[in-house]
């Protein structure tokens, strides 16, 4: 496995554990070849997550750009490192201040 794929898997695993600890049931999309890396279920809700990681101060996202995917909420989760994980609807340029902190997102009580 290429180092970037290992890093991606580790970040997906970290996000998955955070969502599971908050009561979500999480399925990982095999090989992550589609738009969503993680599919999360809780209390009749389903959300889809595309998970990315970067050590840079700015992340450029040029993939699926809609707020909904097949009728389900779609979010971009970016791990900037050092505990700075942000959740937002997709946008082309992401900085560490965009979106909402993952812990705040999970505390919204869906």
Order of alpha helices (4+ residues) and beta strands (2+ residues): alpha-beta-beta-beta-beta-beta-beta-beta-beta-beta-alpha
